[in-house]
């Protein structure tokens, strides 16, 4: 399979792989599954998210014998989303084991989610024995063909002595360049075959890192410098690439050194603290007024690590109409793909920001521009009506922000609550929001929260989820009980598919087709059935109840009935430019 553009690079080999061979020599003979686990250990893998089945019996036998840490989920989709939550929280590569056939196909949604949000994963799928491939054997599917469009690369291993080499190459592909998922399809006989240590292929080395052939284009960077010098209304757009590259310190330094206002995407919330005077908030369809107006008014836009998706640049032909645009991205296939770019640069965000911080650029306070942005902030803040006798979702999120001092890891599912969390929680650090951005996967939230908590056990993890999304992966509540995880689950229950209903009301003359649930489970009793404490908020005392929940170190499901017709505003209607917002005074 052809590698994605950002991975067509030179491989550097180091002697890490020799350790795998040395350890295997202690046993002389080991199964392919032993080789795999040994290789994972040397990649720094601490836990696997998975679900066993016939084709991965050899793998799970090795997990048992080697006492490898496996998190037993309740559905394969949950395994991948949990690995995503783990990877997003830590920056490490998440690892998944699933069986062949339905196990592999159940994982596909999570793999696609990771691809669109650039999350490093290595997903090991079981496969029927090599002799049975292509013969419609029991639980056989061509998972390589299925996942080819939604992975950076995928492999099928036919030789046990090549397994270690393939695995570590897979990790290099997943984590380097633009991160993303990789599938390794492992036939059952290869997992069970005996490997002789002296025959294990590592070329006396294992892929350790990827060296980019291209150095940063200093000529183009110099043009960006000149454009910044001339700009009277500069704007910095920080995308997910800033988070992936661990470039937040460099971003904040750059913004403050040169007084550059910053807009974030959904994925990059936390790159700038919400309280920072230079931070304008999230841009796009449900972004802040000042962020979207800044896109319209700026005369120079520097995009670092954002792909200009359609939820951000809502009308391509009218996006940033007055600006020269510079786009820095690790994936050169993104440069000019959506928005015509005056200054395209293929570079890692950290590398580029270091270069920008070192350039000879006198500080320009852009005082009139900054004052205009401040005026917009003051005149058009995010707002909602506080109704007596009702629990407003925005108020719940603000209260959770206060109770957690803005320091919790916030996981969301997909829907209205996702946008309210993005708008009203005071994010202040990178990797603080764990959400499904590109694919918008309902059901993502609960398993992702599990992965996030396992990644950082001492940090408060809060899940905001709707009454629709929670039911898509509700079985993972059993994982929270089984592993005694302290996760606060807040169901904002409007008894409807809120975001879809909002679109129906605004654009389909209020024809609410199949968006209002005809009855629901009792979520309080459901949590009890899974062995998890639960409480329902009352309109009179909900703040006190929430405070009590967050005062205790135990998992709790909190249900809040919210108004069914509550809207997410601001909102940009489909096809409208960023400056045309609904729900703004």
N, C-alpha and C positions, 0 to 999 in steps of 0.2 A: 504493500500500500504506500502511496506517496505521502511523505511527511508534510505537515502544514508548513507554510512559508517560514515561520519563525524558527523552525528546527532544522533547516538546511544549513547546518553548521559543522564545524570540525570537532571531532570527539577527542578529548584528552584522556589518556589512560593513566591510572595510578595504581599503586600496589595494594590497595585495599582488598581486592579480590583474592589475593594470595592467602589472606586470613581464612577465607572460606575453605580453600583446599587444605590448609594446615589443620583446621578443626575436623574436617571430614576424614583426614588420614588417621585420626585417633580411632575411628570406627572401621576403617578399611572399606567396608561396604555399607552403604546407606541407601534408603529408597529415595526416589525423586522428591517425595514429600519432605523427607529430612533435609535434602539439599535446599529445597525451597525455604523452609523455616530458618535454616542456618543463614541463608542469604538475606532473608528479611531482617534477622537479628543484626547482621552487619550493616544493614541500611538504617539502623536505628529505629526500626519498627517496634513499638511497645505493645500495641494491641491491634486486633483484627475485628472487624464487624462482619458477622456472617450467619449463615443458616445451612446446616448440613443436608446432604441428600446422597443418592446412590453413587453418582459420578465423583463425588469428593470424599467418599469414605476413606481412601488412603490418606488424604490431607488431614481429615479430622482425627484419624488414628494417630498421626504424627503430632497433632496438637495435643492430644491426650498424653502421649508418651513424653513429650518435651515440656508439658505444662505451659504451653504458650498461651498468652492471655487473649481469649476470644470472647467477644461480647455477643451473646446469643440473642439476636433480635427475634421479632415475631413475624416478619415478612421481609422478603429480599429488597423491596423498595426501601423499607426502613433502614436496611443495612447501608445502602448507598447514601441516603440522606444523613444518617448518623456519621458516616465517614466524611461527608461534606462539612458537617458542623464541626467535627474534629479538625479537619484541615483548615477551615476558615479561621478557627480560633487560634491555631498554633502556627500556621504557615507550613506545617509538615505535610507530607503526602499521606492521604488516607488509604487504608487497605481494606479490601472486601473479598470474602470467599462466598461464592454461591455455587449451587450445583448446575447441571446441564438442563436443557429444555426449559420448563416453566421457571426454574430458578433463575436462569440467565435472562429470560424475557421479562421477568418481574423487575429486574435490575435496570432495564433499559431507560425508563423515565429518569431515574437518578443520574445515570450516565449522561443523558442529554442535558440535564440540569447543570451538571458540572462543566460540560463543554461550553455552554453559553455564558456561564459565570467565571470561566477560567480557573477552575478549582483542581489542584493536583490530586489525582486518584489513580491507584492501580487496582483494577478489578479482576480477580482470578475467577474464571468460570470453569466449572467442570465440563468435561466432554466425554462422549462415548469413546471406547477404545479405538485406536488408529485403524484397526482392521474393519471397523464398523462404520467409519465416517463416510457419509454419502449414500448410505443404504437405508435411510429412514429407520434407524434403530430406535429402540425405546428411549424417549426423552432426548432425542437428537434434534438440535436446530443449528442452522448455520449462523452462529452468533457473530462471526467475523463480518459477514455481509451486512447483517442487521446493524452493527455498531460502527461500520466504516465511516459513515457521515458524521458521527457524533463522538469520535475519539480522535486524539492526535495521531495515534497509531495503534494497531492491534497485532497480536501474534498468536500463532498456534504452534505449540512445541511438540516435536516428533521424536526428539532424541534426549534422553534423560541427562546425558553428559553436556548438553547445551543449555540446560534449564537455568543454571546460575547466571550464565552470561546474558540470557534473554531477560531475566528478572531485573538485573541491575541496569541493563539498558532501558528497560521499561520505566524504571524510577527516574533515570536521567531525562527521558523524554517528557515524563509527566511534570517534572519540577522546573525544567529549564526553558529559557525563552518565555513564551506565553504559556503559563501553566494550563494543564487540562487533564482529562482522563485518558487512561490507556487500559486496554483489555488484554489479558493473557489467558488464552484458552488452553486448558490442560487436559489432554486425553487421560482417561483413567489408568491405562496401562503405563503411561509415562510417569504418573504420580506414584505408581506401585513398583516400577522397575528398580532394580538395584543399580546404583552408580558406584563405580570404582573411583576412589579419590584421585588416583593418578590420571584418570581419563576425563575428569571434570574440566570442561573447557572454559577458561577465563582469559586466554591469551597471556597468561601470567599476570593478568591485571583485570580490573573491572572498570567500567565506565564510572567516572567520579563526577565529572562536570563537563559542561559544554562550552567551548571557546567560540565566541562569535568571530567570524572571519572579518566582518566589517567593523572598523573603528567608528566612533561617532563622527558624523559629517560636520567638521568644524567650520567649513565654509558656510553651510546652511545655518549653523548655530550663531555665527557672526551676524548673519542677516537678521536672525531673531533678536539679537542684541540691539541692532540698529533700529529695528521696528519698535522695540521697547523704549528706546531713548526718545523716539519721536512721538510716541503715543501720549494722548491726553486723557484717554479713557480706557486704560488697559484692564483686562480681566483674565484671571487664571481659573481654568476649569480643571479640577483634580478628579481623575477617574479611578476606577478600581486598580489600574496598573500601579498607582502610587502605593496602595496597600500591599499588593502582591510583591512589590519590590522592596518592601520595608523602607520606603523613602519618606515617611512622614516627617522625621526630624529635618531633612533637607527641604521639604516643602514648606514647613513652617518658617524656617530660617529665610528662605527665598522670599516668601510673602512679606515678612516683616522687614527684611533688609531694604526692599524696594516699594513698600507700601502698596502691595497688589491685593485688591479684593479677590476673594476666592468663592467659587461656587462648587458644590460637590454633586455627585450622582447619588443614587440610592445606595449603591454598593460601597461608596467611599465615605459615607457619613462617619465622622470621628477623625477624619484626616486633619481637620481643623476643629478645635473645641467650639461648641455651640455658642459659648460666651465670648469668643474672640471678636473684637471690633471689626476685623477684616473679613469675617465669615458672613456670607449672604444667605446661607442655607442651601437646601437642595433645589436644583433647577428642574424644569420639565413640566410634565402634565399636571402634577400635583405639587409643584415646587412653590417656593415663596414668591411674592410679588416682586421684591427687589432683585432676586436672582434672575427671574425671567425678563424683567425690564433691563437688567444689566446686559443680557445677551443682545437685546434690541439696540441699546444705546452705545455699547462699547465700540471703540475704533481699532482695538487690537485684542484678539482672543488667543490665548496660549492654552491649548488643550494638552494635558499630560496624562496619558493612560486611559482616556475614555474613547469609546468606539462610536460616539455620536448616534446612539440608538434612537429609534423613533419615539420613545417616551421622553427623551431629552430634547432632541431637535424635532419638534412636532410638525414643522413645515420646512422642508429642506430648502426650498427656493427662497424663503424669507428669513432663514435663520441667520442671526448676526449680520444684517444687511449692510451695516456701515463699517464692518471690521475687516482688516486683514487677519487671516487665520493661520496660526502655526499649530501643527499637530505632531506631537512626539509620542511614538508608540513602539513597543518591542516587536509587534507584529506588523510587518510592512504591508500586509494585505489589507489592513484597516486604513492605511493612508490614502485619502481621496476616495474611499469606497462609498461614503455617504455624503460627505460635505467636501466641496472643492477646497483645496488647501494651498495657500500661498507658500508656506514653508514646511514641507514634510521632512521629518527626521525619524529614521529607524534607530531607536535606542532604548535601553533600559531606563526606567524613570529615575532610579537612584543615580545612575551614571549621568544622565542629562541634568538633573538638578544640581549635582556637584559641580558640573561645568558651569551652569548658570550662576551658582553662588560664588564662583571664582572669577567671574568676568569683571572687567573694569566698567562698572555702571554706577554713575553717581545716583544718590538717592533722590527720587522724585516723589514728592508727597501727593501729587495729584489732588490737591486740597478741594478744588471745586467738585471734582468727580466723586471723591469720598463723601463730601457733604451731601451731594445729590442722593447717593446711595443711603446715607443715614436718614435723610428726609423720607425716602420711600419706606424704609423700615418703620419709621415712627408713624407715618400716615396710614400704612396698610399692613398692620401686623396680622399674624395668624389669629383667628378669633372663632369663637363659637358661642352660641346662646346657652346660658345656664338656666335650665327650666326647673322649677320647683317640683319635687316629687318624681324626678327622673334622674337616672344615672347617665351622665354623658361620657362617652368613650374617651374623648379628649381629656376630660378631667381625671379619669382613672389613670391614664398614661402619665399625665403631669404629676399626679400623686405618687405613682410608683417611682418616677424620676426623683422626687423629693425623698422618699423613704430609702432609696438606694444611693442617695447622694450622686446620682448620675453616673455611677460606676459599674452597674450591672452589665453583664453580657445580655443583650436583648435579642431574642430570637423571635421571628414572626413567621406566620404562615402567609397566605396570599389572599388579598382582598382589601376591604376598606380599612380594617384594623392595621394592616401593613403600612398604609399611607399615613394613618393617624400616628402610629409609632414613629415613623420617619419624621413627621412634622413636630411632634410634641415631646419626645424624649430628648433630654439634653446630652447628646453624645459628646464625648470629650477625648476618646482615644481610638486608635486604629483597631481593627478586628473586633469592634464592640457590637456591631450589628451583624446578625447572621440571618440572611433572608434569601429568598429565591427571586433573582432579578430578571434575568433574560427569559427563562422559560415560564416563570410565574406558576410554579407547581403547588397547587393545593395539596395538603398532606405533608408538605416539606417540614413544617415547623416542629412537630412533636419529636420525631427521630433526630432532627438536627439539634434540638435542645439537649438530647441525650449525649450526642457527640461532643457538644460544647462543654457540658458539665464534666464529662470524662476527661476532656482536655485540660480543664482548669477546675479541679474539684473544690478549691477554696474560694472561688469567685461566685458571687450570686448570679444565677442564671434565671432569667424571666422569659417565659413564652407568652406572647400575645397571639391568640388564635380565634378564629370565628367558629360559629356553631356548624358551619359546613365543613371547613377544613379539618377540624378535630376528628370528624367521623371517617375521614379517608385513611387515617393511619392510627386510629384509636387503640388498636391492639398493642401498640408500643408502650402504653401505660404499664403493662405488665413488666417491661424492662426496667422502668423506674422503680417499681416495687422490688424486683428481683435483685437489683444492684444497690438498693437503698440510696437513691440519688435525690438530693435536695434541689428540686426544680419547682419554681412557682409557675403554675399554669393558669393563665387568666383568659377565660372564654368570654369574649364580648358577644353576647347572644342577642341578635336582632331577629332571630327566627326566619331568616331569609338569606339568599345569596346576595349580600348587600351591594357589592360593586356591580354585579350584573343588573340588579334591580335599579341601581342609580342610572346606568346607561339606558335601560328600558324607559325609565321615567323621563329622561332628558331628550332622548333621540328616537324613541319608538312610541311616543304618545301614551306613555304609562301602561302599555300592554305588558303586564307582568307574567310572561309565559314561563311557567315551570321554575320560578325563582322563590316562591313562598312555600316553605315546608308544611306539609299536611301532617302535623304532629312531629314530636321529637322525643328522643329518649330523655329520661331524667338524668342529667349529667351528674348530679350530686350522688344519686344511687349508683350510677355507673362507676364513678370513681371509687366508691365504697366497695363495689364488687371486685375491683382490682387491688384493693387494699391500700388505697391512697386517701388521705384526709381530704375533705372537701367542705367548702362553705359557700353560701349564696349571699351576695351583698343585698342589703336592704337600702332603699332610697334615703332613709333617715340616718342610718349609722354606718354607711359603707366605708367612710374614711377610717373610723375606729377599727372596723373589722380588718381592713387592709393592713393597718399598722400592726395589729396583732399577728397577722399572717407572716409579715416580714420580720417580726421580732423573734421568730422561731426557726430553728435549723431543721426543717422537715419539709418534704414534698407536700404541696397542697394544691388542689384544684379549686380555683375561685371562679364562680359563675356570676356574671353581671348582666342583667337584662337591660339592654339599651334601646333607645327609640328605633323602631323599624325603618323609619324614613330619614334617618340622619344621613347627611350628605358629606362627602369629602370635598372640601374647597380649600384653596383655589383649584380650578380645573380648567384645562385647555381642551376645547372640543376637538374631535378628530379633524385633522387638516388645517386647523387654525395656527397662526404663528404664535410664538411664545408670549408676545406682548398682549394678546387677546385672551384675557382670563375671565372665567365665570366665578361668581361668588366673591367678588372683591368690591369693597365700597368705593 
